[in-house]
């Protein structure tokens, strides 16, 4: 019978034994109610446990979807009230209304449904850093909106990642949570002042 420990060979680390990405599952690995477990605790858990997967959050009138890779937020969107990349760039005065409309028409006519941001880059209307900045803004807006939800439900599907052609970022949860808490306080403070 072979020995469990071979002299001269280091024991394998925990990361070598456990695969980093599990196969897609249709059953939620983790699910619950936001009144029982606040959403910020779920975000912290995914961060600290360095989990990879998809988090779906359902609230009254809206829902959000977030993808994580080893605890880092790589994609996030709201189902309703989500500002589009073109609108974010327009609001930041990075593009004109004419450039936005031109690219929207090209996007609609594109058979391959080319990414809107890629169209803007190809036309030379924006630089890559501006596109990255607007994508990060979109993720933050989804994250901050979701942080304000006190009621709803969540489901986490381990190992599920976005399609490779979808745009992905890499954002630390701890920084987003700090920024998000300040944002939620600022948004709710005028309402608090009206109560007193």
C-alpha positions as CSV (number, residue, x, y, z in Angstrom):
1,X,0.0,0.0,0.0
2,X,1.5,3.4,-1.0
3,X,2.2,5.9,1.8
4,X,0.1,9.0,2.0
5,X,3.1,11.2,2.3
6,X,6.1,10.8,0.0
7,X,9.4,12.0,1.4
8,X,10.8,15.0,-0.5
9,X,7.4,15.9,-2.1
10,X,5.5,18.9,-0.7
11,X,1.9,18.3,0.2
12,X,-0.5,20.0,-2.3
13,X,-2.0,23.3,-1.3
14,X,-5.7,23.7,-0.9
15,X,-5.9,25.7,-4.2
16,X,-4.3,22.8,-6.1
17,X,-6.9,20.4,-4.8
18,X,-10.1,22.5,-5.3
19,X,-10.8,23.6,-8.9
20,X,-11.1,27.4,-9.3
21,X,-14.1,27.2,-11.7
22,X,-16.9,24.7,-11.3
23,X,-19.1,23.6,-14.1
24,X,-22.3,25.5,-14.8
25,X,-25.1,24.5,-12.4
26,X,-28.8,25.2,-12.7
27,X,-29.4,24.9,-9.0
28,X,-28.5,27.9,-6.7
29,X,-25.6,27.2,-4.4
30,X,-26.7,29.9,-2.1
31,X,-30.1,31.7,-1.8
32,X,-32.1,33.6,0.6
33,X,-34.2,36.7,1.6
34,X,-32.7,40.2,1.8
35,X,-34.6,40.9,5.0
36,X,-32.8,38.1,6.6
37,X,-29.4,38.5,5.0
38,X,-28.7,42.1,3.8
39,X,-27.2,42.3,0.3
40,X,-23.9,43.9,1.6
41,X,-23.3,40.7,3.6
42,X,-23.8,38.6,0.4
43,X,-21.3,40.8,-1.5
44,X,-18.8,40.5,1.4
45,X,-19.2,36.7,1.5
46,X,-18.5,36.4,-2.2
47,X,-15.5,38.6,-1.8
48,X,-14.0,36.9,1.2
49,X,-14.6,33.4,-0.1
50,X,-13.2,34.4,-3.5
51,X,-16.1,32.8,-5.2
52,X,-16.8,32.6,-9.0
53,X,-20.3,32.7,-10.2
54,X,-23.5,34.6,-11.0
55,X,-25.6,36.5,-8.4
56,X,-29.2,37.2,-9.2
57,X,-31.1,39.7,-7.0
58,X,-34.8,40.2,-7.3
59,X,-36.6,43.2,-5.7
60,X,-40.0,44.8,-6.2
61,X,-40.0,46.5,-9.6
62,X,-36.4,45.6,-10.5
63,X,-33.7,43.0,-10.6
64,X,-29.9,42.9,-11.0
65,X,-27.3,40.4,-12.2
66,X,-23.7,40.3,-11.1
67,X,-20.8,38.1,-12.1
68,X,-17.8,37.4,-9.9
69,X,-14.5,35.8,-10.7
70,X,-12.5,34.8,-7.6
71,X,-14.4,37.3,-5.5
72,X,-13.8,40.2,-7.9
73,X,-16.9,41.8,-9.6
74,X,-16.5,41.5,-13.3
75,X,-19.9,42.5,-14.6
76,X,-23.1,44.0,-13.3
77,X,-26.4,45.2,-14.7
78,X,-29.9,46.3,-13.7
79,X,-32.9,44.9,-15.6
80,X,-34.8,48.2,-15.3
81,X,-33.5,51.8,-15.0
82,X,-30.1,51.0,-16.2
83,X,-28.3,53.8,-18.1
84,X,-26.8,52.6,-21.4
85,X,-23.2,53.2,-22.3
86,X,-24.1,55.7,-24.9
87,X,-26.2,57.7,-22.4
88,X,-23.4,57.7,-19.8
89,X,-20.9,59.0,-22.4
90,X,-23.4,61.6,-23.6
91,X,-24.1,62.8,-20.0
92,X,-20.3,63.0,-19.5
93,X,-20.1,65.1,-22.7
94,X,-17.6,62.5,-24.1
95,X,-19.8,62.2,-27.3
96,X,-22.3,64.3,-29.1
97,X,-26.0,63.6,-29.6
98,X,-25.2,63.2,-33.4
99,X,-22.5,60.7,-32.7
100,X,-24.7,58.7,-30.4
101,X,-27.6,58.6,-32.9
102,X,-25.2,57.6,-35.8
103,X,-23.8,54.7,-33.7
104,X,-27.2,53.6,-32.5
105,X,-28.4,53.4,-36.2
106,X,-25.2,51.4,-37.1
107,X,-25.8,49.1,-34.1
108,X,-29.4,48.5,-35.2
109,X,-28.4,47.7,-38.8
110,X,-25.5,45.4,-37.7
111,X,-26.3,41.8,-38.4
112,X,-23.7,40.6,-35.9
113,X,-25.1,43.0,-33.3
114,X,-21.6,44.5,-32.8
115,X,-21.0,45.9,-29.4
116,X,-22.0,49.6,-29.1
117,X,-18.8,50.6,-27.4
118,X,-16.8,48.9,-30.2
119,X,-18.6,51.0,-32.8
120,X,-17.7,54.2,-30.9
121,X,-14.1,53.1,-30.8
122,X,-14.0,52.2,-34.5
123,X,-15.5,55.5,-35.4
124,X,-12.8,57.3,-33.4
125,X,-15.4,59.1,-31.2
126,X,-13.9,57.9,-27.9
127,X,-10.7,56.5,-26.6
128,X,-10.6,53.1,-24.9
129,X,-10.1,54.6,-21.4
130,X,-13.4,56.5,-21.8
131,X,-15.2,53.3,-22.7
132,X,-13.7,51.6,-19.6
133,X,-14.7,54.5,-17.4
134,X,-18.3,54.4,-18.7
135,X,-18.5,50.6,-18.2
136,X,-17.2,51.0,-14.7
137,X,-19.9,53.7,-14.1
138,X,-22.6,51.3,-15.3
139,X,-21.4,48.6,-12.9
140,X,-21.3,51.0,-10.0
141,X,-24.8,52.3,-10.7
142,X,-26.1,48.8,-10.7
143,X,-24.2,48.0,-7.5
144,X,-25.3,51.2,-5.7
145,X,-29.0,50.8,-6.7
146,X,-28.9,47.1,-5.5
147,X,-27.4,48.1,-2.2
148,X,-30.4,50.3,-1.4
149,X,-32.8,47.3,-1.7
150,X,-33.9,46.1,1.8
151,X,-36.5,43.6,0.5
152,X,-36.2,40.9,-2.1
153,X,-34.4,37.7,-2.7
154,X,-31.0,36.5,-4.0
155,X,-29.6,33.4,-5.7
156,X,-26.0,32.6,-6.4
157,X,-25.0,30.1,-9.1
158,X,-21.5,28.8,-8.5
159,X,-19.2,28.6,-11.5
160,X,-21.4,30.5,-13.9
161,X,-19.5,33.2,-15.8
162,X,-20.5,35.7,-18.6
163,X,-19.9,34.8,-22.2
164,X,-16.3,35.5,-23.3
165,X,-17.5,38.2,-25.8
166,X,-19.2,40.2,-23.1
167,X,-17.3,43.2,-21.7
168,X,-15.8,42.5,-18.3
169,X,-14.1,44.7,-15.7
170,X,-12.3,43.7,-12.5
171,X,-13.6,45.6,-9.4
172,X,-12.8,45.1,-5.8
173,X,-15.9,44.6,-3.6
174,X,-14.5,46.2,-0.4
175,X,-13.9,49.5,-2.3
176,X,-17.3,49.4,-4.0
177,X,-19.0,48.7,-0.6
178,X,-17.4,51.8,1.0
179,X,-18.2,54.0,-1.9
180,X,-21.7,52.5,-2.1
181,X,-22.5,53.1,1.5
182,X,-21.6,56.8,1.1
183,X,-23.7,57.0,-2.0
184,X,-26.7,55.4,-0.3
185,X,-26.4,57.8,2.6
186,X,-26.2,60.8,0.3
187,X,-29.3,59.7,-1.6
188,X,-31.3,59.0,1.5
189,X,-30.1,62.1,3.5
190,X,-32.5,64.5,1.8
191,X,-35.4,62.2,2.7
192,X,-34.2,62.0,6.3
193,X,-34.0,65.8,6.5
194,X,-37.6,66.1,5.3
195,X,-38.8,63.8,8.1
196,X,-37.4,66.0,10.9
